[in-house]
């Protein structure tokens, strides 16, 4: 009977899961080493195989943000928010990206959404003050 364990499991086993976990660890390591060009390449390759990974979408968007490519960053943040719409970190970087592009109205919309989730968030208070000055 022990040999049958897992035969009837409801979730199919992903044969690539171990590779994907290793690739994600490699991505995080590259970022920690500040090798952003390599991390960006690794992250986009990962997303070709696993297009709906929230963490990788956020990470790749974050790299584009650091490279001052705010519009590209926003597109990755939007995809990440399609998966997890209440992620404050993604919303905050999206708000900062809109601010950098001079899109204050959109930045304020992101701040409003953050305020709904976390009314005492200090980062949006500072951002809103700079947007309104």
Secondary structure, 3 states (H helix, E strand, C coil): CHHHCCCCCCCCCCCCHHHHHHHHHHHHHHHHCCCHHHHHHHHHHHHHHCCCCHHHHHHHHHHHHHCCCHHHHHHHHHHHHHHCCCCHHHHHHHHHHHHHCCCHHHHHHHHHHHHHHCCCCHHHHHHHHHHHC
